Amino acid sequence: MSQDFAIPPDVVALSDYARLAQKRLPAMVSAWLDGGAGDGVTHAANLTGWDRIRLAGGVLADMRGASTGLSLYGLALDHPVLLAPVAYHHLAHPEGEIETALGAAATGAVMTLSTLASTRIEDFGSVAQGPWWFQLYAQARREDTESLIRRAEGAGARALVLTVDAPVKLRNTEERIGFRLPDGIGAVNTIGMAPPRVTAMPGRSAAFLGLLETQPRWEDLAWIRAATRLPILLKGVTRPADAIRAIAAGIDGIIVSNHGGRALDGLPASAEILPRIAEATAGRVPLICDGGIRRGTDILKALALGAAAVMVGRPQIHALATGGASGVAHMVTILRAELEVAMALTGCNSLAAISRDVLWQD
Ligand SMILES: Cc1cc2nc3c(=O)[nH]c(=O)nc-3n(C[C@H](O)[C@H](O)[C@H](O)COP(=O)(O)O)c2cc1C
């Protein structure tokens, strides 16, 4: 991995960071980062899904005092771009998640620290300058899950993002290249936590024998709800009925996500899922959407379809690998600037003003 993190002057869009990161990162890391599950159908659909939605321009609007600001779980944010939880930032930069956090804080982007971070929660919390959330993978033993919650609370996390859509995975791109973590990089926060109990039963496949034995269930959601006062966002919801049930169970927000096409290949694009979840939940909790967000116009479309904010996954690692903290900050700044252009050209002077009117209707 190159140690030179100067940003070349021709980097003007997120696709430039993707291209440069692919050149800089080892092939094995790129396979892990840029790949999707199975044949990558959902991952590809995430990207084209936003492109397929066309916009309707709006002219002569009064844009004086226009703002991209919003309030989310008590946080006054300058813009709706959040950093999605991504494991092992040390694969892209020697300072890992701490470097990403510097870039996030510089641009007021809420960062989400993964359970599978390569930085200890406490070390992260002690240097994080801006508000951050903790992404929780429920562990096989409740005491381990509770320990992660307490550590995140103690380190200053402002919300929990409970990811429930990836208890098992099928990643052929990683298998083909033989992806493995290099020595010294790993999930430092779950060391010593009990692996799932495996109950051998004749006729059951490897996936059913492993994590599925202990993957979280609806009753665990109720238990986690009772275990913390932090807002809980459920990440990985794609079925409207699940969203309704989660709200009834007391969760505070839904992250409409197909895990960047890395979990169940065959799920629709996030752009297709979002309006269904928005219709079913009818504004009862904030929706955050991720998957294929690469342009300010993608953000505008997501907000028009019911999202309060968006998250970006792979682009933060592309930017981190290319430009370190400055790269992350630049990436967020690009998205924000693009969103402002999109709002100006559709005549929206606030996020609240973004409605389905900005979408072209056939
Ligand atoms: C390399 C990689 C690692 C990820 N690790 C996590 C994780 O640890 N926890 C999690 O909830 N989601 C994880 N995700 C999913 C992201 O949070 C997010 O849903 C997805 O990347 C959004 O799609 P995008 O990459 O197209 O922006 C990961 C995604 C990638 C690409």
Ligand as a Chemical Component Dictionary entry (heavy atoms), coordinates in Angstrom:
data_LIG
# 
_chem_comp.id                   LIG 
_chem_comp.type                 NON-POLYMER 
_chem_comp.pdbx_formal_charge   0 
_chem_comp.three_letter_code    LIG 
# 
loop_
_chem_comp_atom.comp_id 
_chem_comp_atom.atom_id 
_chem_comp_atom.alt_atom_id 
_chem_comp_atom.type_symbol 
_chem_comp_atom.charge 
_chem_comp_atom.model_Cartn_x 
_chem_comp_atom.model_Cartn_y 
_chem_comp_atom.model_Cartn_z 
_chem_comp_atom.pdbx_ordinal 
LIG C1  C1  C 0 -15.991 -3.586 2.678  1  
LIG C2  C2  C 0 -17.301 -3.416 3.390  2  
LIG C3  C3  C 0 -17.417 -3.738 4.726  3  
LIG C4  C4  C 0 -18.632 -3.552 5.393  4  
LIG N1  N1  N 0 -18.709 -3.824 6.735  5  
LIG C5  C5  C 0 -19.883 -3.608 7.378  6  
LIG C6  C6  C 0 -19.976 -3.829 8.776  7  
LIG O1  O1  O 0 -18.998 -4.174 9.439  8  
LIG N2  N2  N 0 -21.192 -3.631 9.367  9  
LIG C7  C7  C 0 -22.297 -3.215 8.649  10 
LIG O2  O2  O 0 -23.363 -3.044 9.226  11 
LIG N3  N3  N 0 -22.234 -2.994 7.322  12 
LIG C8  C8  C 0 -21.054 -3.179 6.672  13 
LIG N4  N4  N 0 -20.980 -2.914 5.335  14 
LIG C9  C9  C 0 -22.161 -2.384 4.618  15 
LIG C10 C10 C 0 -22.164 -0.848 4.655  16 
LIG O3  O3  O 0 -22.458 -0.379 5.946  17 
LIG C11 C11 C 0 -23.226 -0.250 3.711  18 
LIG O4  O4  O 0 -24.477 -0.826 3.975  19 
LIG C12 C12 C 0 -22.906 -0.404 2.219  20 
LIG O5  O5  O 0 -21.520 -0.378 1.983  21 
LIG C13 C13 C 0 -23.587 0.710  1.437  22 
LIG O6  O6  O 0 -23.378 0.563  0.066  23 
LIG P1  P1  P 0 -22.250 1.369  -0.751 24 
LIG O7  O7  O 0 -20.948 0.715  -0.417 25 
LIG O8  O8  O 0 -22.683 1.154  -2.162 26 
LIG O9  O9  O 0 -22.286 2.815  -0.321 27 
LIG C14 C14 C 0 -19.757 -3.069 4.682  28 
LIG C15 C15 C 0 -19.620 -2.730 3.336  29 
LIG C16 C16 C 0 -18.413 -2.875 2.692  30 
LIG C17 C17 C 0 -18.296 -2.457 1.251  31 
# 
loop_
_chem_comp_bond.comp_id 
_chem_comp_bond.atom_id_1 
_chem_comp_bond.atom_id_2 
_chem_comp_bond.value_order 
_chem_comp_bond.pdbx_ordinal 
LIG C1  C2  SING 1  
LIG C2  C3  SING 2  
LIG C2  C16 DOUB 3  
LIG C3  C4  DOUB 4  
LIG C4  N1  SING 5  
LIG C4  C14 SING 6  
LIG N1  C5  DOUB 7  
LIG C5  C6  SING 8  
LIG C5  C8  SING 9  
LIG C6  O1  DOUB 10 
LIG C6  N2  SING 11 
LIG N2  C7  SING 12 
LIG C7  O2  DOUB 13 
LIG C7  N3  SING 14 
LIG N3  C8  DOUB 15 
LIG C8  N4  SING 16 
LIG N4  C9  SING 17 
LIG N4  C14 SING 18 
LIG C9  C10 SING 19 
LIG C10 O3  SING 20 
LIG C10 C11 SING 21 
LIG C11 O4  SING 22 
LIG C11 C12 SING 23 
LIG C12 O5  SING 24 
LIG C12 C13 SING 25 
LIG C13 O6  SING 26 
LIG O6  P1  SING 27 
LIG P1  O7  DOUB 28 
LIG P1  O8  SING 29 
LIG P1  O9  SING 30 
LIG C14 C15 DOUB 31 
LIG C15 C16 SING 32 
LIG C16 C17 SING 33 
# 
